[in-house]
């Protein structure tokens, strides 16, 4: 059982003269005064508090009935409950206990995070209803979705700050949404920057995020290889995204790949045979793909090896599909394709450009799909979901 605030006795003296919050004046329906730590009084209903907080309900039961009063009465000290929360947090908490104020609550940006954390802490402390954290979780997720818009400054750091809040207060769905959006920066970059919300997260709270980053990076690294052209690969470009790169000169492809392998240091140039179409090659004698557990042949694709290799390097310490898309649109990718086209006397620029567009779409979509399947250790079921 959490510690309950105690009703202040008549002999206790306030350290400063309290003022009454303008939105919570004394009325006929109020029979209790909550005093914030900065000496602001909130006139409220014991019935409403008891219905929404087991802590307040237990406190009022153990304290016995308070002296009745009406609007014209002066508030006596025995009617006052001193709380440790500041007036801003207390006002927000009490407003959300009224259904008419719930829909007016908004979270517009990082400037609201301190109030969000204080509100959740008070909700947890007084065992208040679960709809408050669920409302906060919904609003934080909406903020994350808005940050997905192009040109949003500081979106990744904001997602990390939301993760710290969400994990501390066990907002599982929000943790997941925030974690995905932190992948565009290395985990060490996020941890080295001092964010106010980091004091909420323990090492045990941040460890799942570090593990998640590492798992996503490893997943993408293993994904972006030539095996994605195997029909039985879970993210096969051929079967899933209908990507089939085109070249009208199979002999030139054969010569290019054989020469490349020989140049790389092979004692004897490997021989290739075509399978499944003119533009699909596999080393002769290798009939199974280890990645696909022996269910599909090894397919070797034209110039995409260099492209996929560069994509893997871009995902060495982070996974950012925006960076991958920039690479495909940039000069580096154009140079790779141009050099490959130069080795093939019949390769047409139009065909190469069409292949790049196909490969870009397949890479971005497959990376996003693979990341969604990576497991993230979420916080246990929270008190708000009981």
Order of alpha helices (4+ residues) and beta strands (2+ residues): beta-beta-beta-alpha-alpha-beta-alpha-alpha-alpha-alpha-alpha-alpha-alpha-alpha-alpha-alpha-beta-beta-alpha-alpha-alpha-alpha
